[in-house]
Amino acid sequence: MVIFNWGRAMKKGLVMDLPIAVDKPKPSLAEKYCSRCRANHSVSAFAKHPNTRDGLQIWCTASTMEYRRERKRQKLQLKGLVPA
Ligand SMILES: [Zn+2]
């Protein structure tokens, strides 16, 4: 039995990947996996992010934009400004 060492995993920066780490395709240097559209994209498709291990957003820019658009619409719907 392997006891999972959280402190060590956090130091290694593995924790952020845990929910999707199981069947994640192997990343290459020029490509990065987007967990939202579940595909590899060239790293140029990812915006920069100061707090991630590789310095890039976890989602590609298209996915991030889509997410923001959805969130905005959801907020408007909650306020009753847009018909559901
Ligand atoms: Zn994506």
PDB file of the backbone (N, CA, C, O) and the ligand in Angstrom, with CONECT records:
HET     ZN  A 101       1
ATOM      1  N   MET A   1       0.847  -1.204   0.000  1.00  0.00           N
ATOM      2  CA  MET A   1       0.000   0.000   0.000  1.00  0.00           C
ATOM      3  C   MET A   1       0.876   1.246   0.000  1.00  0.00           C
ATOM      4  O   MET A   1       1.849   1.339   0.749  1.00  0.00           O
ATOM      5  N   VAL A   2       0.520   2.189  -0.842  1.00  0.00           N
ATOM      6  CA  VAL A   2       1.274   3.432  -0.931  1.00  0.00           C
ATOM      7  C   VAL A   2       0.518   4.525  -0.190  1.00  0.00           C
ATOM      8  O   VAL A   2      -0.653   4.788  -0.466  1.00  0.00           O
ATOM      9  N   ILE A   3       1.192   5.144   0.735  1.00  0.00           N
ATOM     10  CA  ILE A   3       0.565   6.264   1.447  1.00  0.00           C
ATOM     11  C   ILE A   3       0.887   7.541   0.695  1.00  0.00           C
ATOM     12  O   ILE A   3       2.047   7.865   0.443  1.00  0.00           O
ATOM     13  N   PHE A   4      -0.176   8.259   0.342  1.00  0.00           N
ATOM     14  CA  PHE A   4       0.029   9.470  -0.451  1.00  0.00           C
ATOM     15  C   PHE A   4       0.576  10.582   0.425  1.00  0.00           C
ATOM     16  O   PHE A   4      -0.010  10.920   1.454  1.00  0.00           O
ATOM     17  N   ASN A   5       1.697  11.147   0.017  1.00  0.00           N
ATOM     18  CA  ASN A   5       2.351  12.199   0.789  1.00  0.00           C
ATOM     19  C   ASN A   5       1.969  13.573   0.228  1.00  0.00           C
ATOM     20  O   ASN A   5       2.542  14.034  -0.759  1.00  0.00           O
ATOM     21  N   TRP A   6       0.998  14.212   0.870  1.00  0.00           N
ATOM     22  CA  TRP A   6       0.490  15.498   0.356  1.00  0.00           C
ATOM     23  C   TRP A   6       1.565  16.575   0.351  1.00  0.00           C
ATOM     24  O   TRP A   6       1.689  17.329  -0.614  1.00  0.00           O
ATOM     25  N   GLY A   7       2.352  16.649   1.440  1.00  0.00           N
ATOM     26  CA  GLY A   7       3.363  17.695   1.519  1.00  0.00           C
ATOM     27  C   GLY A   7       4.338  17.597   0.369  1.00  0.00           C
ATOM     28  O   GLY A   7       4.718  18.599  -0.237  1.00  0.00           O
ATOM     29  N   ARG A   8       4.738  16.369   0.079  1.00  0.00           N
ATOM     30  CA  ARG A   8       5.698  16.149  -1.001  1.00  0.00           C
ATOM     31  C   ARG A   8       5.068  16.461  -2.350  1.00  0.00           C
ATOM     32  O   ARG A   8       5.697  17.075  -3.212  1.00  0.00           O
ATOM     33  N   ALA A   9       3.817  16.032  -2.529  1.00  0.00           N
ATOM     34  CA  ALA A   9       3.130  16.287  -3.795  1.00  0.00           C
ATOM     35  C   ALA A   9       2.992  17.780  -4.035  1.00  0.00           C
ATOM     36  O   ALA A   9       3.170  18.248  -5.159  1.00  0.00           O
ATOM     37  N   MET A  10       2.672  18.538  -2.979  1.00  0.00           N
ATOM     38  CA  MET A  10       2.512  19.976  -3.146  1.00  0.00           C
ATOM     39  C   MET A  10       3.827  20.615  -3.532  1.00  0.00           C
ATOM     40  O   MET A  10       3.867  21.496  -4.391  1.00  0.00           O
ATOM     41  N   LYS A  11       4.915  20.171  -2.894  1.00  0.00           N
ATOM     42  CA  LYS A  11       6.228  20.720  -3.222  1.00  0.00           C
ATOM     43  C   LYS A  11       6.566  20.453  -4.679  1.00  0.00           C
ATOM     44  O   LYS A  11       7.155  21.292  -5.359  1.00  0.00           O
ATOM     45  N   LYS A  12       6.186  19.284  -5.141  1.00  0.00           N
ATOM     46  CA  LYS A  12       6.478  18.927  -6.527  1.00  0.00           C
ATOM     47  C   LYS A  12       5.518  19.598  -7.497  1.00  0.00           C
ATOM     48  O   LYS A  12       5.722  19.543  -8.710  1.00  0.00           O
ATOM     49  N   GLY A  13       4.460  20.238  -6.970  1.00  0.00           N
ATOM     50  CA  GLY A  13       3.491  20.909  -7.828  1.00  0.00           C
ATOM     51  C   GLY A  13       2.527  19.948  -8.477  1.00  0.00           C
ATOM     52  O   GLY A  13       1.953  20.262  -9.520  1.00  0.00           O
ATOM     53  N   LEU A  14       2.332  18.767  -7.878  1.00  0.00           N
ATOM     54  CA  LEU A  14       1.457  17.772  -8.495  1.00  0.00           C
ATOM     55  C   LEU A  14      -0.009  17.984  -8.135  1.00  0.00           C
ATOM     56  O   LEU A  14      -0.902  17.527  -8.848  1.00  0.00           O
ATOM     57  N   VAL A  15      -0.249  18.670  -7.041  1.00  0.00           N
ATOM     58  CA  VAL A  15      -1.595  18.736  -6.495  1.00  0.00           C
ATOM     59  C   VAL A  15      -2.597  19.348  -7.469  1.00  0.00           C
ATOM     60  O   VAL A  15      -3.739  18.896  -7.554  1.00  0.00           O
ATOM     61  N   MET A  16      -2.170  20.376  -8.202  1.00  0.00           N
ATOM     62  CA  MET A  16      -3.098  21.027  -9.122  1.00  0.00           C
ATOM     63  C   MET A  16      -3.616  20.083 -10.194  1.00  0.00           C
ATOM     64  O   MET A  16      -4.708  20.286 -10.726  1.00  0.00           O
ATOM     65  N   ASP A  17      -2.852  19.067 -10.510  1.00  0.00           N
ATOM     66  CA  ASP A  17      -3.219  18.180 -11.599  1.00  0.00           C
ATOM     67  C   ASP A  17      -4.057  16.988 -11.145  1.00  0.00           C
ATOM     68  O   ASP A  17      -4.590  16.253 -11.975  1.00  0.00           O
ATOM     69  N   LEU A  18      -4.176  16.794  -9.835  1.00  0.00           N
ATOM     70  CA  LEU A  18      -4.735  15.547  -9.336  1.00  0.00           C
ATOM     71  C   LEU A  18      -6.057  15.103  -9.961  1.00  0.00           C
ATOM     72  O   LEU A  18      -6.166  13.944 -10.361  1.00  0.00           O
ATOM     73  N   PRO A  19      -7.077  15.982 -10.064  1.00  0.00           N
ATOM     74  CA  PRO A  19      -8.360  15.460 -10.547  1.00  0.00           C
ATOM     75  C   PRO A  19      -8.305  14.940 -11.974  1.00  0.00           C
ATOM     76  O   PRO A  19      -9.132  14.108 -12.349  1.00  0.00           O
ATOM     77  N   ILE A  20      -7.364  15.401 -12.774  1.00  0.00           N
ATOM     78  CA  ILE A  20      -7.326  14.996 -14.174  1.00  0.00           C
ATOM     79  C   ILE A  20      -6.071  14.210 -14.501  1.00  0.00           C
ATOM     80  O   ILE A  20      -5.821  13.892 -15.663  1.00  0.00           O
ATOM     81  N   ALA A  21      -5.273  13.889 -13.475  1.00  0.00           N
ATOM     82  CA  ALA A  21      -3.961  13.302 -13.738  1.00  0.00           C
ATOM     83  C   ALA A  21      -4.044  11.868 -14.262  1.00  0.00           C
ATOM     84  O   ALA A  21      -3.093  11.374 -14.869  1.00  0.00           O
ATOM     85  N   VAL A  22      -5.157  11.208 -14.034  1.00  0.00           N
ATOM     86  CA  VAL A  22      -5.204   9.779 -14.292  1.00  0.00           C
ATOM     87  C   VAL A  22      -5.005   9.393 -15.761  1.00  0.00           C
ATOM     88  O   VAL A  22      -4.126   8.594 -16.084  1.00  0.00           O
ATOM     89  N   ASP A  23      -5.831   9.970 -16.651  1.00  0.00           N
ATOM     90  CA  ASP A  23      -5.682   9.572 -18.051  1.00  0.00           C
ATOM     91  C   ASP A  23      -5.220  10.750 -18.909  1.00  0.00           C
ATOM     92  O   ASP A  23      -5.571  10.876 -20.082  1.00  0.00           O
ATOM     93  N   LYS A  24      -4.445  11.576 -18.293  1.00  0.00           N
ATOM     94  CA  LYS A  24      -3.954  12.758 -18.993  1.00  0.00           C
ATOM     95  C   LYS A  24      -2.864  12.374 -19.997  1.00  0.00           C
ATOM     96  O   LYS A  24      -1.918  11.672 -19.641  1.00  0.00           O
ATOM     97  N   PRO A  25      -2.989  12.825 -21.237  1.00  0.00           N
ATOM     98  CA  PRO A  25      -1.927  12.528 -22.202  1.00  0.00           C
ATOM     99  C   PRO A  25      -0.615  13.175 -21.777  1.00  0.00           C
ATOM    100  O   PRO A  25      -0.600  14.222 -21.131  1.00  0.00           O
ATOM    101  N   LYS A  26       0.460  12.543 -22.145  1.00  0.00           N
ATOM    102  CA  LYS A  26       1.774  13.055 -21.751  1.00  0.00           C
ATOM    103  C   LYS A  26       2.042  14.394 -22.420  1.00  0.00           C
ATOM    104  O   LYS A  26       1.950  14.501 -23.643  1.00  0.00           O
ATOM    105  N   PRO A  27       2.373  15.423 -21.634  1.00  0.00           N
ATOM    106  CA  PRO A  27       2.644  16.713 -22.254  1.00  0.00           C
ATOM    107  C   PRO A  27       4.018  16.739 -22.918  1.00  0.00           C
ATOM    108  O   PRO A  27       4.977  16.159 -22.407  1.00  0.00           O
ATOM    109  N   SER A  28       4.100  17.400 -24.033  1.00  0.00           N
ATOM    110  CA  SER A  28       5.407  17.592 -24.638  1.00  0.00           C
ATOM    111  C   SER A  28       5.802  19.053 -24.431  1.00  0.00           C
ATOM    112  O   SER A  28       5.016  19.833 -23.892  1.00  0.00           O
ATOM    113  N   LEU A  29       6.973  19.420 -24.839  1.00  0.00           N
ATOM    114  CA  LEU A  29       7.447  20.775 -24.576  1.00  0.00           C
ATOM    115  C   LEU A  29       6.629  21.811 -25.322  1.00  0.00           C
ATOM    116  O   LEU A  29       6.361  22.890 -24.793  1.00  0.00           O
ATOM    117  N   ALA A  30       6.232  21.495 -26.540  1.00  0.00           N
ATOM    118  CA  ALA A  30       5.560  22.494 -27.369  1.00  0.00           C
ATOM    119  C   ALA A  30       4.048  22.434 -27.231  1.00  0.00           C
ATOM    120  O   ALA A  30       3.338  23.305 -27.733  1.00  0.00           O
ATOM    121  N   GLU A  31       3.548  21.388 -26.539  1.00  0.00           N
ATOM    122  CA  GLU A  31       2.106  21.249 -26.426  1.00  0.00           C
ATOM    123  C   GLU A  31       1.672  21.196 -24.976  1.00  0.00           C
ATOM    124  O   GLU A  31       2.445  20.821 -24.095  1.00  0.00           O
ATOM    125  N   LYS A  32       0.429  21.575 -24.741  1.00  0.00           N
ATOM    126  CA  LYS A  32      -0.118  21.534 -23.393  1.00  0.00           C
ATOM    127  C   LYS A  32      -1.537  21.018 -23.485  1.00  0.00           C
ATOM    128  O   LYS A  32      -2.273  21.314 -24.426  1.00  0.00           O
ATOM    129  N   TYR A  33      -1.903  20.230 -22.473  1.00  0.00           N
ATOM    130  CA  TYR A  33      -3.237  19.631 -22.458  1.00  0.00           C
ATOM    131  C   TYR A  33      -4.234  20.602 -21.854  1.00  0.00           C
ATOM    132  O   TYR A  33      -4.000  21.152 -20.778  1.00  0.00           O
ATOM    133  N   CYS A  34      -5.340  20.811 -22.541  1.00  0.00           N
ATOM    134  CA  CYS A  34      -6.415  21.635 -22.000  1.00  0.00           C
ATOM    135  C   CYS A  34      -7.480  20.711 -21.437  1.00  0.00           C
ATOM    136  O   CYS A  34      -8.072  19.916 -22.168  1.00  0.00           O
ATOM    137  N   SER A  35      -7.726  20.816 -20.122  1.00  0.00           N
ATOM    138  CA  SER A  35      -8.665  19.904 -19.480  1.00  0.00           C
ATOM    139  C   SER A  35     -10.107  20.283 -19.770  1.00  0.00           C
ATOM    140  O   SER A  35     -11.019  19.521 -19.450  1.00  0.00           O
ATOM    141  N   ARG A  36     -10.327  21.431 -20.363  1.00  0.00           N
ATOM    142  CA  ARG A  36     -11.696  21.827 -20.669  1.00  0.00           C
ATOM    143  C   ARG A  36     -12.137  21.265 -22.016  1.00  0.00           C
ATOM    144  O   ARG A  36     -13.220  20.688 -22.115  1.00  0.00           O
ATOM    145  N   CYS A  37     -11.325  21.420 -23.045  1.00  0.00           N
ATOM    146  CA  CYS A  37     -11.714  20.825 -24.328  1.00  0.00           C
ATOM    147  C   CYS A  37     -11.056  19.465 -24.521  1.00  0.00           C
ATOM    148  O   CYS A  37     -11.216  18.844 -25.572  1.00  0.00           O
ATOM    149  N   ARG A  38     -10.319  18.997 -23.522  1.00  0.00           N
ATOM    150  CA  ARG A  38      -9.724  17.666 -23.507  1.00  0.00           C
ATOM    151  C   ARG A  38      -8.911  17.373 -24.767  1.00  0.00           C
ATOM    152  O   ARG A  38      -9.097  16.355 -25.433  1.00  0.00           O
ATOM    153  N   ALA A  39      -8.015  18.290 -25.066  1.00  0.00           N
ATOM    154  CA  ALA A  39      -7.156  18.096 -26.220  1.00  0.00           C
ATOM    155  C   ALA A  39      -5.833  18.809 -25.987  1.00  0.00           C
ATOM    156  O   ALA A  39      -5.735  19.706 -25.150  1.00  0.00           O
ATOM    157  N   ASN A  40      -4.843  18.407 -26.721  1.00  0.00           N
ATOM    158  CA  ASN A  40      -3.563  19.094 -26.668  1.00  0.00           C
ATOM    159  C   ASN A  40      -3.558  20.251 -27.646  1.00  0.00           C
ATOM    160  O   ASN A  40      -4.046  20.135 -28.770  1.00  0.00           O
ATOM    161  N   HIS A  41      -3.006  21.362 -27.208  1.00  0.00           N
ATOM    162  CA  HIS A  41      -2.836  22.509 -28.084  1.00  0.00           C
ATOM    163  C   HIS A  41      -1.386  22.946 -27.996  1.00  0.00           C
ATOM    164  O   HIS A  41      -0.673  22.623 -27.046  1.00  0.00           O
ATOM    165  N   SER A  42      -0.975  23.677 -28.994  1.00  0.00           N
ATOM    166  CA  SER A  42       0.348  24.290 -28.912  1.00  0.00           C
ATOM    167  C   SER A  42       0.346  25.285 -27.748  1.00  0.00           C
ATOM    168  O   SER A  42      -0.681  25.903 -27.466  1.00  0.00           O
ATOM    169  N   VAL A  43       1.479  25.440 -27.076  1.00  0.00           N
ATOM    170  CA  VAL A  43       1.527  26.307 -25.893  1.00  0.00           C
ATOM    171  C   VAL A  43       1.141  27.744 -26.230  1.00  0.00           C
ATOM    172  O   VAL A  43       0.758  28.509 -25.345  1.00  0.00           O
ATOM    173  N   SER A  44       1.242  28.113 -27.508  1.00  0.00           N
ATOM    174  CA  SER A  44       0.877  29.477 -27.877  1.00  0.00           C
ATOM    175  C   SER A  44      -0.626  29.703 -27.759  1.00  0.00           C
ATOM    176  O   SER A  44      -1.086  30.844 -27.796  1.00  0.00           O
ATOM    177  N   ALA A  45      -1.396  28.618 -27.615  1.00  0.00           N
ATOM    178  CA  ALA A  45      -2.848  28.742 -27.442  1.00  0.00           C
ATOM    179  C   ALA A  45      -3.216  28.997 -25.987  1.00  0.00           C
ATOM    180  O   ALA A  45      -4.394  29.138 -25.659  1.00  0.00           O
ATOM    181  N   PHE A  46      -2.212  29.058 -25.109  1.00  0.00           N
ATOM    182  CA  PHE A  46      -2.481  29.280 -23.693  1.00  0.00           C
ATOM    183  C   PHE A  46      -1.947  30.645 -23.274  1.00  0.00           C
ATOM    184  O   PHE A  46      -0.829  31.032 -23.613  1.00  0.00           O
ATOM    185  N   ALA A  47      -2.779  31.356 -22.531  1.00  0.00           N
ATOM    186  CA  ALA A  47      -2.331  32.649 -22.004  1.00  0.00           C
ATOM    187  C   ALA A  47      -1.431  32.410 -20.798  1.00  0.00           C
ATOM    188  O   ALA A  47      -1.430  31.328 -20.211  1.00  0.00           O
ATOM    189  N   LYS A  48      -0.679  33.417 -20.447  1.00  0.00           N
ATOM    190  CA  LYS A  48       0.233  33.280 -19.299  1.00  0.00           C
ATOM    191  C   LYS A  48      -0.535  33.392 -17.984  1.00  0.00           C
ATOM    192  O   LYS A  48      -1.553  34.077 -17.890  1.00  0.00           O
ATOM    193  N   HIS A  49      -0.018  32.702 -16.982  1.00  0.00           N
ATOM    194  CA  HIS A  49      -0.607  32.750 -15.646  1.00  0.00           C
ATOM    195  C   HIS A  49       0.523  32.709 -14.632  1.00  0.00           C
ATOM    196  O   HIS A  49       1.368  31.815 -14.674  1.00  0.00           O
ATOM    197  N   PRO A  50       0.542  33.693 -13.702  1.00  0.00           N
ATOM    198  CA  PRO A  50       1.691  33.780 -12.783  1.00  0.00           C
ATOM    199  C   PRO A  50       1.751  32.668 -11.738  1.00  0.00           C
ATOM    200  O   PRO A  50       2.814  32.405 -11.176  1.00  0.00           O
ATOM    201  N   ASN A  51       0.618  32.012 -11.471  1.00  0.00           N
ATOM    202  CA  ASN A  51       0.598  31.091 -10.330  1.00  0.00           C
ATOM    203  C   ASN A  51       0.568  29.615 -10.691  1.00  0.00           C
ATOM    204  O   ASN A  51       0.350  28.782  -9.810  1.00  0.00           O
ATOM    205  N   THR A  52       0.774  29.267 -11.931  1.00  0.00           N
ATOM    206  CA  THR A  52       0.800  27.848 -12.271  1.00  0.00           C
ATOM    207  C   THR A  52       2.235  27.389 -12.448  1.00  0.00           C
ATOM    208  O   THR A  52       3.146  28.193 -12.647  1.00  0.00           O
ATOM    209  N   ARG A  53       2.414  26.085 -12.373  1.00  0.00           N
ATOM    210  CA  ARG A  53       3.749  25.494 -12.426  1.00  0.00           C
ATOM    211  C   ARG A  53       4.486  25.848 -13.708  1.00  0.00           C
ATOM    212  O   ARG A  53       5.676  26.163 -13.697  1.00  0.00           O
ATOM    213  N   ASP A  54       3.739  25.787 -14.830  1.00  0.00           N
ATOM    214  CA  ASP A  54       4.406  26.049 -16.107  1.00  0.00           C
ATOM    215  C   ASP A  54       4.231  27.491 -16.572  1.00  0.00           C
ATOM    216  O   ASP A  54       4.678  27.852 -17.661  1.00  0.00           O
ATOM    217  N   GLY A  55       3.579  28.320 -15.748  1.00  0.00           N
ATOM    218  CA  GLY A  55       3.424  29.726 -16.097  1.00  0.00           C
ATOM    219  C   GLY A  55       2.361  29.986 -17.142  1.00  0.00           C
ATOM    220  O   GLY A  55       2.284  31.079 -17.702  1.00  0.00           O
ATOM    221  N   LEU A  56       1.532  28.971 -17.408  1.00  0.00           N
ATOM    222  CA  LEU A  56       0.464  29.131 -18.388  1.00  0.00           C
ATOM    223  C   LEU A  56      -0.886  28.823 -17.745  1.00  0.00           C
ATOM    224  O   LEU A  56      -0.970  28.121 -16.738  1.00  0.00           O
ATOM    225  N   GLN A  57      -1.932  29.365 -18.351  1.00  0.00           N
ATOM    226  CA  GLN A  57      -3.286  29.052 -17.889  1.00  0.00           C
ATOM    227  C   GLN A  57      -3.536  27.554 -18.006  1.00  0.00           C
ATOM    228  O   GLN A  57      -2.911  26.881 -18.824  1.00  0.00           O
ATOM    229  N   ILE A  58      -4.463  27.023 -17.178  1.00  0.00           N
ATOM    230  CA  ILE A  58      -4.746  25.596 -17.275  1.00  0.00           C
ATOM    231  C   ILE A  58      -5.617  25.283 -18.488  1.00  0.00           C
ATOM    232  O   ILE A  58      -5.621  24.156 -18.981  1.00  0.00           O
ATOM    233  N   TRP A  59      -6.358  26.290 -18.968  1.00  0.00           N
ATOM    234  CA  TRP A  59      -7.189  26.106 -20.152  1.00  0.00           C
ATOM    235  C   TRP A  59      -6.639  26.936 -21.301  1.00  0.00           C
ATOM    236  O   TRP A  59      -5.993  27.960 -21.079  1.00  0.00           O
ATOM    237  N   CYS A  60      -6.892  26.500 -22.520  1.00  0.00           N
ATOM    238  CA  CYS A  60      -6.484  27.286 -23.676  1.00  0.00           C
ATOM    239  C   CYS A  60      -7.317  28.572 -23.729  1.00  0.00           C
ATOM    240  O   CYS A  60      -8.363  28.661 -23.086  1.00  0.00           O
ATOM    241  N   THR A  61      -6.864  29.544 -24.476  1.00  0.00           N
ATOM    242  CA  THR A  61      -7.562  30.835 -24.503  1.00  0.00           C
ATOM    243  C   THR A  61      -8.998  30.683 -24.982  1.00  0.00           C
ATOM    244  O   THR A  61      -9.892  31.352 -24.463  1.00  0.00           O
ATOM    245  N   ALA A  62      -9.239  29.809 -25.970  1.00  0.00           N
ATOM    246  CA  ALA A  62     -10.600  29.606 -26.471  1.00  0.00           C
ATOM    247  C   ALA A  62     -11.502  29.104 -25.347  1.00  0.00           C
ATOM    248  O   ALA A  62     -12.621  29.590 -25.182  1.00  0.00           O
ATOM    249  N   SER A  63     -11.019  28.137 -24.581  1.00  0.00           N
ATOM    250  CA  SER A  63     -11.803  27.589 -23.478  1.00  0.00           C
ATOM    251  C   SER A  63     -12.032  28.635 -22.395  1.00  0.00           C
ATOM    252  O   SER A  63     -13.125  28.730 -21.837  1.00  0.00           O
ATOM    253  N   THR A  64     -11.002  29.416 -22.099  1.00  0.00           N
ATOM    254  CA  THR A  64     -11.122  30.440 -21.067  1.00  0.00           C
ATOM    255  C   THR A  64     -12.162  31.479 -21.470  1.00  0.00           C
ATOM    256  O   THR A  64     -12.987  31.896 -20.658  1.00  0.00           O
ATOM    257  N   MET A  65     -12.111  31.895 -22.750  1.00  0.00           N
ATOM    258  CA  MET A  65     -13.082  32.874 -23.247  1.00  0.00           C
ATOM    259  C   MET A  65     -14.489  32.314 -23.168  1.00  0.00           C
ATOM    260  O   MET A  65     -15.427  33.000 -22.762  1.00  0.00           O
ATOM    261  N   GLU A  66     -14.621  31.046 -23.565  1.00  0.00           N
ATOM    262  CA  GLU A  66     -15.925  30.402 -23.549  1.00  0.00           C
ATOM    263  C   GLU A  66     -16.475  30.358 -22.131  1.00  0.00           C
ATOM    264  O   GLU A  66     -17.649  30.643 -21.894  1.00  0.00           O
ATOM    265  N   TYR A  67     -15.598  29.994 -21.188  1.00  0.00           N
ATOM    266  CA  TYR A  67     -15.983  29.920 -19.789  1.00  0.00           C
ATOM    267  C   TYR A  67     -16.438  31.284 -19.294  1.00  0.00           C
ATOM    268  O   TYR A  67     -17.459  31.398 -18.616  1.00  0.00           O
ATOM    269  N   ARG A  68     -15.677  32.316 -19.634  1.00  0.00           N
ATOM    270  CA  ARG A  68     -16.023  33.656 -19.172  1.00  0.00           C
ATOM    271  C   ARG A  68     -17.364  34.085 -19.744  1.00  0.00           C
ATOM    272  O   ARG A  68     -18.179  34.698 -19.056  1.00  0.00           O
ATOM    273  N   ARG A  69     -17.583  33.752 -21.024  1.00  0.00           N
ATOM    274  CA  ARG A  69     -18.838  34.119 -21.673  1.00  0.00           C
ATOM    275  C   ARG A  69     -20.002  33.425 -20.962  1.00  0.00           C
ATOM    276  O   ARG A  69     -21.031  34.042 -20.687  1.00  0.00           O
ATOM    277  N   GLU A  70     -19.823  32.132 -20.669  1.00  0.00           N
ATOM    278  CA  GLU A  70     -20.873  31.371 -19.980  1.00  0.00           C
ATOM    279  C   GLU A  70     -21.170  31.937 -18.599  1.00  0.00           C
ATOM    280  O   GLU A  70     -22.325  32.107 -18.211  1.00  0.00           O
ATOM    281  N   ARG A  71     -20.098  32.225 -17.870  1.00  0.00           N
ATOM    282  CA  ARG A  71     -20.255  32.752 -16.512  1.00  0.00           C
ATOM    283  C   ARG A  71     -21.014  34.076 -16.543  1.00  0.00           C
ATOM    284  O   ARG A  71     -21.887  34.334 -15.715  1.00  0.00           O
ATOM    285  N   LYS A  72     -20.658  34.900 -17.513  1.00  0.00           N
ATOM    286  CA  LYS A  72     -21.295  36.211 -17.635  1.00  0.00           C
ATOM    287  C   LYS A  72     -22.790  36.034 -17.901  1.00  0.00           C
ATOM    288  O   LYS A  72     -23.625  36.717 -17.308  1.00  0.00           O
ATOM    289  N   ARG A  73     -23.108  35.110 -18.798  1.00  0.00           N
ATOM    290  CA  ARG A  73     -24.504  34.852 -19.132  1.00  0.00           C
ATOM    291  C   ARG A  73     -25.255  34.308 -17.912  1.00  0.00           C
ATOM    292  O   ARG A  73     -26.386  34.708 -17.635  1.00  0.00           O
ATOM    293  N   GLN A  74     -24.600  33.382 -17.185  1.00  0.00           N
ATOM    294  CA  GLN A  74     -25.227  32.823 -15.984  1.00  0.00           C
ATOM    295  C   GLN A  74     -25.527  33.909 -14.965  1.00  0.00           C
ATOM    296  O   GLN A  74     -26.592  33.918 -14.347  1.00  0.00           O
ATOM    297  N   LYS A  75     -24.585  34.821 -14.793  1.00  0.00           N
ATOM    298  CA  LYS A  75     -24.789  35.905 -13.836  1.00  0.00           C
ATOM    299  C   LYS A  75     -25.972  36.765 -14.255  1.00  0.00           C
ATOM    300  O   LYS A  75     -26.801  37.138 -13.425  1.00  0.00           O
ATOM    301  N   LEU A  76     -26.048  37.082 -15.554  1.00  0.00           N
ATOM    302  CA  LEU A  76     -27.138  37.888 -16.049  1.00  0.00           C
ATOM    303  C   LEU A  76     -28.476  37.180 -15.879  1.00  0.00           C
ATOM    304  O   LEU A  76     -29.493  37.797 -15.561  1.00  0.00           O
ATOM    305  N   GLN A  77     -28.448  35.850 -16.104  1.00  0.00           N
ATOM    306  CA  GLN A  77     -29.676  35.079 -15.930  1.00  0.00           C
ATOM    307  C   GLN A  77     -30.123  35.102 -14.479  1.00  0.00           C
ATOM    308  O   GLN A  77     -31.315  35.219 -14.192  1.00  0.00           O
ATOM    309  N   LEU A  78     -29.166  34.990 -13.563  1.00  0.00           N
ATOM    310  CA  LEU A  78     -29.507  35.023 -12.140  1.00  0.00           C
ATOM    311  C   LEU A  78     -30.143  36.356 -11.765  1.00  0.00           C
ATOM    312  O   LEU A  78     -31.034  36.419 -10.918  1.00  0.00           O
ATOM    313  N   LYS A  79     -29.674  37.409 -12.404  1.00  0.00           N
ATOM    314  CA  LYS A  79     -30.248  38.724 -12.119  1.00  0.00           C
ATOM    315  C   LYS A  79     -31.550  38.945 -12.874  1.00  0.00           C
ATOM    316  O   LYS A  79     -32.230  39.952 -12.674  1.00  0.00           O
ATOM    317  N   GLY A  80     -31.896  37.992 -13.750  1.00  0.00           N
ATOM    318  CA  GLY A  80     -33.128  38.108 -14.509  1.00  0.00           C
ATOM    319  C   GLY A  80     -33.022  39.069 -15.662  1.00  0.00           C
ATOM    320  O   GLY A  80     -34.042  39.516 -16.186  1.00  0.00           O
ATOM    321  N   LEU A  81     -31.810  39.399 -16.072  1.00  0.00           N
ATOM    322  CA  LEU A  81     -31.619  40.363 -17.141  1.00  0.00           C
ATOM    323  C   LEU A  81     -31.734  39.715 -18.518  1.00  0.00           C
ATOM    324  O   LEU A  81     -32.010  40.386 -19.513  1.00  0.00           O
ATOM    325  N   VAL A  82     -31.515  38.390 -18.560  1.00  0.00           N
ATOM    326  CA  VAL A  82     -31.550  37.675 -19.831  1.00  0.00           C
ATOM    327  C   VAL A  82     -32.501  36.489 -19.675  1.00  0.00           C
ATOM    328  O   VAL A  82     -32.438  35.786 -18.667  1.00  0.00           O
ATOM    329  N   PRO A  83     -33.376  36.254 -20.648  1.00  0.00           N
ATOM    330  CA  PRO A  83     -34.248  35.068 -20.535  1.00  0.00           C
ATOM    331  C   PRO A  83     -33.448  33.766 -20.560  1.00  0.00           C
ATOM    332  O   PRO A  83     -32.500  33.640 -21.336  1.00  0.00           O
ATOM    333  N   ALA A  84     -33.810  32.815 -19.735  1.00  0.00           N
ATOM    334  CA  ALA A  84     -33.063  31.564 -19.622  1.00  0.00           C
ATOM    335  C   ALA A  84     -33.200  30.706 -20.881  1.00  0.00           C
ATOM    336  O   ALA A  84     -32.631  29.616 -20.951  1.00  0.00           O
TER     337      ALA A  84
HETATM  338 ZN    ZN A 101      -9.386  24.288 -24.443  1.00  0.00          ZN2+
END
